[in-house]
Amino acid sequence: MNFHDLHHGDIPLLLPNAWDVASAVSFADAGFPAVGTTSFGVGAAAGHPDGARGSRDATTALVHALAALPAFVSADIEDGYADDPDEVAAYVADLGASGINIEDSTGERLIDPAAHAAKIAAVKRATPAVFINARIDNYWLGQDATVEAVLRRAETYANAGADGIFVPGATDLAELRAFADAIPLPVNVLVVPGRTLDQLAETGIRRVSTGSLPYRAALDAAVGVATALRDGTQPASATSYPEAQQRLARYARRYIDETRTATT
């Protein structure tokens, strides 16, 4: 089974998004067959606001560090971190990820769909096995946020070689069904509050990403522990130190073994 196959199961692929090695290892240890990165979480962990191509170096380092993860890795690369399609393709080739998310906006403005399609085509030529999840930001940014506008962009990106279409911000079930019915590729959405994977499967959605939700929830949990201790109440339970240490030690051994194998 490859990463592409995971998009054709009975229920949508739930892709948890990690922001560092420990979170990615924890997701894989919990049995998730694929793990994504989150540009917001990766950038924020390094002190950078989301967007503005600020997560490039941290994303590169994280994806390289996850080479030994016993799960497929999909990298969130914002808009490809460049305007030139060949630069984007070279970046993706160096990553070594199983898949990428690449968004059709820069500086919180939609870009010309032809320009985004050129990036997709360049990546597909350079790394044909990489699953290209073409992100359409109309709903996310509230710009030309109509089903018809999304479908026009989706057709352009599918023709350029995209393997999936991601429409973050879309939550209406009728609209999700319209996307899935009209787009001949797996359609990805963010978590839809109040909707289960089974309910989203009924609309034809094939992948659900957590985005930055786990990272933001982790911040809340950390503050909650400190606040509880300060206020004299019982903090939430957590994975024990020995278990967390053993989890990372297992990963480190795999990483060292794979690095040695690659250099011999």
URUR-V468494 format. One record per residue. N is the residue number from 1. RES is the residue in one letter. PHI is phi as a letter, one per 30 degrees, with the letter a starting at -180 (999 if undefined). PSI is psi in whole degrees, 0 to 359 (none if undefined). NEAR is the number of other C-alpha atoms within 8 Angstrom. Layout:
N;RES;PHI;PSI;NEAR  N;RES;PHI;PSI;NEAR
//
This chain:
1;M;999;137;4  2;N;c;179;5  3;F;d;323;11  4;H;e;320;7  5;D;d;330;8  6;L;d;345;9  7;H;d;8;11  8;H;b;35;10  9;G;d;185;9  10;D;d;329;5  11;I;b;162;9  12;P;d;146;15  13;L;d;123;10  14;L;c;115;8  15;L;c;105;12  16;P;d;141;13  17;N;c;123;14  18;A;c;159;16  19;W;b;353;13  20;D;a;179;8  21;V;d;315;10  22;A;d;318;7  23;S;d;321;9  24;A;d;316;14  25;V;d;321;12  26;S;d;318;9  27;F;d;315;12  28;A;d;320;14  29;D;d;334;8  30;A;d;358;6  31;G;j;7;6  32;F;d;129;11  33;P;d;345;8  34;A;b;147;12  35;V;b;135;16  36;G;c;170;12  37;T;c;161;14  38;T;c;121;13  39;S;d;324;15  40;F;d;309;11  41;G;d;318;13  42;V;d;315;15  43;G;d;317;14  44;A;d;323;10  45;A;d;335;8  46;A;c;4;7  47;G;i;17;6  48;H;c;136;9  49;P;d;160;8  50;D;d;153;11  51;G;i;189;12  52;A;h;20;6  53;R;i;25;9  54;G;d;348;10  55;S;c;6;14  56;R;e;301;9  57;D;d;319;7  58;A;d;323;10  59;T;d;317;14  60;T;e;310;9  61;A;d;319;8  62;L;d;312;10  63;V;d;320;13  64;H;d;321;9  65;A;d;338;9  66;L;c;15;10  67;A;e;329;8  68;A;c;6;9  69;L;d;133;12  70;P;d;51;6  71;A;a;157;9  72;F;d;147;11  73;V;c;127;14  74;S;c;126;13  75;A;c;132;13  76;D;d;110;12  77;I;c;31;14  78;E;h;236;11  79;D;c;17;11  80;G;j;357;11  81;Y;i;19;9  82;A;a;159;8  83;D;d;331;7  84;D;d;123;7  85;P;e;322;12  86;D;d;326;9  87;E;d;319;9  88;V;d;315;15  89;A;d;319;14  90;A;d;321;10  91;Y;d;313;9  92;V;d;319;12  93;A;d;324;10  94;D;d;333;6  95;L;d;312;9  96;G;i;21;9  97;A;d;159;12  98;S;d;334;11  99;G;a;168;12  100;I;b;153;14  101;N;c;132;13  102;I;b;124;13  103;E;c;150;12  104;D;c;41;14  105;S;b;151;10  106;T;b;132;10  107;G;h;35;6  108;E;i;28;7  109;R;b;137;7  110;L;d;141;10  111;I;c;168;9  112;D;e;125;7  113;P;e;331;10  114;A;d;324;7  115;A;d;320;8  116;H;d;320;11  117;A;d;325;11  118;A;d;322;10  119;K;d;315;14  120;I;e;314;15  121;A;d;320;11  122;A;d;318;12  123;V;d;317;16  124;K;d;323;14  125;R;d;318;7  126;A;d;323;9  127;T;b;76;10  128;P;d;337;7  129;A;d;345;6  130;V;d;132;10  131;F;d;115;12  132;I;c;110;14  133;N;c;103;13  134;A;d;114;15  135;R;d;129;12  136;I;c;118;14  137;D;c;15;14  138;N;e;311;14  139;Y;d;321;14  140;W;d;319;10  141;L;c;351;8  142;G;i;36;7  143;Q;b;117;9  144;D;h;47;7  145;A;d;75;9  146;T;b;156;8  147;V;e;317;9  148;E;d;318;6  149;A;d;319;10  150;V;d;317;11  151;L;d;325;11  152;R;d;315;8  153;R;d;319;10  154;A;e;319;11  155;E;d;318;9  156;T;d;317;11  157;Y;d;324;14  158;A;d;317;11  159;N;d;335;7  160;A;d;348;10  161;G;j;8;10  162;A;d;150;15  163;D;c;342;11  164;G;a;162;13  165;I;b;130;14  166;F;c;124;11  167;V;b;76;15  168;P;d;145;12  169;G;j;343;9  170;A;d;128;11  171;T;b;341;7  172;D;d;126;6  173;L;d;323;8  174;A;d;321;7  175;E;d;321;10  176;L;d;319;13  177;R;d;322;11  178;A;d;319;9  179;F;d;311;11  180;A;d;324;14  181;D;d;325;8  182;A;c;337;7  183;I;c;123;11  184;P;d;28;6  185;L;b;159;9  186;P;e;132;14  187;V;c;133;15  188;N;c;138;14  189;V;b;165;14  190;L;d;168;12  191;V;e;131;9  192;V;c;112;8  193;P;e;131;4  194;G;i;0;4  195;R;c;133;8  196;T;d;169;7  197;L;d;322;9  198;D;d;319;8  199;Q;d;321;8  200;L;d;328;12  201;A;d;325;12  202;E;d;336;7  203;T;d;350;11  204;G;j;1;11  205;I;d;137;16  206;R;c;349;14  207;R;a;140;13  208;V;b;122;14  209;S;c;144;12  210;T;d;343;12  211;G;h;219;10  212;S;d;4;11  213;L;e;312;7  214;P;d;321;11  215;Y;d;314;10  216;R;d;324;9  217;A;d;325;8  218;A;d;321;8  219;L;d;315;8  220;D;d;319;8  221;A;d;318;8  222;A;d;315;8  223;V;d;324;8  224;G;d;321;10  225;V;d;311;10  226;A;d;320;9  227;T;d;319;8  228;A;d;316;11  229;L;d;319;10  230;R;d;322;7  231;D;c;1;6  232;G;i;23;6  233;T;c;171;7  234;Q;d;123;6  235;P;d;163;9  236;A;d;150;6  237;S;d;160;4  238;A;b;161;4  239;T;e;138;6  240;S;d;155;6  241;Y;e;312;6  242;P;e;319;6  243;E;d;317;8  244;A;d;320;9  245;Q;d;317;8  246;Q;d;322;8  247;R;d;314;11  248;L;d;327;10  249;A;d;319;8  250;R;d;316;8  251;Y;d;317;11  252;A;d;321;8  253;R;d;317;8  254;R;d;318;9  255;Y;d;316;12  256;I;d;316;8  257;D;d;316;8  258;E;d;325;9  259;T;d;318;8  260;R;d;318;8  261;T;d;320;7  262;A;d;336;6  263;T;c;5;5  264;T;c;none;4
//
